[in-house]
Amino acid sequence: MNSSIAASRATREPAAVAAAVRGVRIFLLEAHTEFLRLVRAPSFSVPTIAFPLLFYVMFGVLLGPAHPLPESARSALASFLVLGTIAAGLFALGVTLATDRGRGLLELKRALPMPRGTYLAAKMAMAMVFAAVMSLLLMVFAAVAAGVVLTLMRWSLMLMLAVLGVIPFCAIGLLVGSVCKDTAAPAVLNLIYLPMSFLSGLWVPLPLLPRPLAQLAPLWPSWHLAQIAQSGIAVHVLVLAGMAAGCFMAARRALARPR
């Protein structure tokens, strides 16, 4: 009896390892394909990587004070890093998912012998890659040209913030991509991205906004991400996690509905 159980276990373990290796390989192939797709789409790759750097040069360096205080320089860096993180999360999932739905590719992906969730996990991973590239370029420029000085730990935390901070906005992009048509998704995402960034104080400090608008800032996930970049308060992490979970669940229900 014991020998048969041992033989059965010995048979199952190599099969489980082979299945895990196959799953990782499928994920890497899907992620590579998604990376090439995003790189070959200048409408995504150029704004996502170049625009935060350009805006930081214009508003954080050229149009900023001649001798900015260290804290204000770090604050400007955090604001534009968050701005780029939002774009990477929203558009990497929202536009491509809506396009795949419109072309019928999503149904094809579901029919393939692919581990569950690999398709969306690859998209999210590529959003993280673009956020990491954007943040590294922005931090290098801030250190070299704007004279921002931070500890190695602080630089590392800002990079981690950009990589993990895309997750709530991937969730929002996923929700938009699951309910909007491919022709409408870019416009809807821009209608979310631009007002949300402005009302979160990323473009203009909140004290300069009308008081009723400034008081609404905690409603926007971008504001909470900016607060984490500035001070790292744990409650903002919990709020973002709750928002992301809500959007993921809503998107899952929308994608599960028959078309």
N, C-alpha and C positions, 0 to 999 in steps of 0.2 A: 504493500500500500504506500509506504513512505517512498519507495523507489519510483513508483508511478507518478506521485506528486512531484518529486524532484525532477523527473524527466519532463513532465508537463511544464514546470517552471523554467527549466533550461531551454525549452522550445519557445516559450513566450518571451523571454527576455531578449534574445537576438531579434525577434520580430518587432518588439517595442522600440529597440534601439534603431533598427532600420527605418521604422516609421517616423521616428523623431528626426533622423538625418534627412529623410526625404522631405519632411515638412520644412526643415530649415532651408534646404536647397530650393524648394518651391518659393519660400518667402524671399530669398535672396534674388532669385530670377525675377519675381514680380516687382521687387523694389528697384532692381536695375532697370527694368522696363519703364517703371514710373519715373525714375530719375531722368532717363533719356527723353521721355515725353515732356517733362517740365523744362529741361534745358533747351529743348528744341522749340519751345513756345516763348519767344521773346516777350510777349505780352504778360507773362508771369515772371520769368526769371529776371529780366532787367529791372522792372519796378521793385520786385521783392528785395533784391540785393543792392541796387544802386540808389533808389529813392531815399531810404533812411540816411545813407551816407551824404547824399546831396543836400537833404533838408538839414542835417546836422551842420554841414559846412555853412549853409546860408543863414540859418536862424541861431545856431549855437555858437558859431565862430565869427562869421563876417558881420552879422547884424547884432551880435551880442555886445556886452560891454567890452571896452578896450582891455580892461584888466579884471576879468571875472574872478569872483571869489572861488576858492576851491570847491565849496559846497554847491555853488550854482553851476559850475562846470560839470560836476558829477551828476547833478539833477538833470541837466540838459542831455547828457549821455544816456541816462536811464530812460528819459522820456522817448527819445528817438529809437532806442533799442526796443522798447515796448511797442512802438509804432511798427517797426519792421516785423516783430514777432506776431503781431495781430494779422498782418497781411499774409505772412507765410501760412498761418493756420487756417484762415478763412478761405483763401483762394486755392490752395493746394488741394483741398478736399471738395469745396463747394462747386467750383466750376467743372473740375474733371468728373466728379460723380454725376452731375446733371448731364454732362455731355455723354457719358457712358450710358446713362438711362435713356437718353433721347435716341441714341444709335442702336439700342438693343444689346449693347455689349455686356450690360449687367446680367441679363438673362443667360448669356453665354458663359460668363464667369461662374454663375451658380450651377450650371450643368457640368462644369469641369470637375475632375476628381481632385479638388484643391481643399486643403484643410480649412475649416470654417473660420472666417475672420481674417484670413491671410490677405485678401484683396484690400480691405480697409486698413489693416496694420501696415502694409507696404506704403500706402498713401500717407499715413501719419508719420511713418519713419522718414519719408522724403521731405515732409514739411519740417521735421526736426533738423534734417541735414541743411536745408536752405536757411533756416533760422540760425543755425550754428555758423554757417559761412558769413551771413550778414552781420552777426554780432562780432565775429572775429575781426572783420574788416573795419567795423565801426570802432571797436576798442583800440585797434592798432592806430587808426587815424587820431582818435582822441588822445592817446598817449604821446604820439609823435608830434602832431601839429597843434593840438589844443593844450598840451601840457597837463593833462589829467594824470594825477598820481594816485594809485591805489595799491594796496597790498596784494600779493599774489592770491591770497584767499579771497579777497573781494573781487578780483578779476575772474577767478574761477566760479564764484557764486553768480556773477552776472552772466557768464556763459551758460551755466546750468539753468539760470532763470529763463534765458531765451529758448533753450532746447526743450525744457519741460513746460514753459509757459505757452507753447503753441497748443497744448492739449485742449484747454477749454474752447479755444477758437476753432480748432479742428472739429470739435463737437458742434459748434454753431454752423460751420461750413457744411458739415455732414447733414445737419437738419435742413438747411436751405437747399442743398443739392438733392435731398430725398423728396422734397415737395415741389420744387420749382422746375420748370422746363429749362432745357439747355440754353434757349435764347434769352430767358429772363434771369437766370442765375447771376451773371456778372453784374447786372444793374441792381438786383436786390442786395447782393453782397456789398457793393459800393455804397448803397443807401444805408447799410448797417455800419460799414467800416468808417466812413468819413464823419458822419455826425457823432458816432460813439467816441471816436478819437478826440474830436473837438470838445465834446461835453465832458470828457474825462480829464481835461486840463493838459493834454499832451501837446497841443498847439499853443494855447494861450493859458497862462496861469489862472486857476479857478477864481482867485479874488478879482480878476478883471472881467469876469463874466457877470451877467445879471444875477442877482442873488437867488431867484427861483431856479434858474438853470444850474447854478453851482451846487445848490442843495440836492439836486438829483444825481450828482456824480456817483454816490455809492450804488446806484442801480446798474452801472455799466461794469462788465468784467474787466475792461481795459483799465479802469480806475483802480481796481483791486490789484491788478498786476503791477501797475505803476507804484502803488504803495509798498508792495513786496520789494520792488527794485530799490525803493528809497530807504525803507526801514526794516523790511522782512518780518512784519507782524504776522503771527500765525493765523489770526482770525481771517485774514484775507485769503490765505491758502484754503481754508475750509469753505469760504464762500465760493471761490473759483471751482473747487472740487464739486460742490453741490450744483452749481450752474452747469458744469460739464456733464455730470451724471444725468441731470434733467434733459439736456439736449440729446445726449446719446440715446436715452430711453425713448424719447419722442421720435428720433430718426429711425430707431429700430422698428418701432410700430409702423411708421410710414413706409419703410422699405418692405415690411412683411405683408402689407396689403396687396391683394391681387390687382394687377394692372389691366 
